[in-house]
Amino acid sequence: FAAAYAVCGGSDVKAAGQLLQTPLWIFHGEMDDIVPVTHSRDLYREIIRLGGTNVKYTEYPGVKHNSWENVSQEQLLGTWLFSQRK
């Protein structure tokens, strides 16, 4: 993949090393009551710690697990996604 985005994901931070070469935009709702927001926060921080430079993180204040509704309104997502190259 040339790029990816994750919405309210639950990845283990151990996967961070495998994500360093893929541009990634992570989205999560601050008040998610299904998948803890710490999963996305921690993954983002670990990618940065490992030297990842093409990762973005957006956390929606006051939003629960339905953060895909906010993501669908992200005006820059399509432009960012389709500007990435392998």
PyMOL commands that set and color helices and strands:
alter all, ss='L'
color gray80, all
select helices_A, chain A and resi 13-19+37-49+68-71+77-83
alter helices_A, ss='H'
color red, helices_A
select strands_A, chain A and resi 4-7+24-29+55-60
alter strands_A, ss='S'
color yellow, strands_A
deselect
rebuild
show_as cartoon
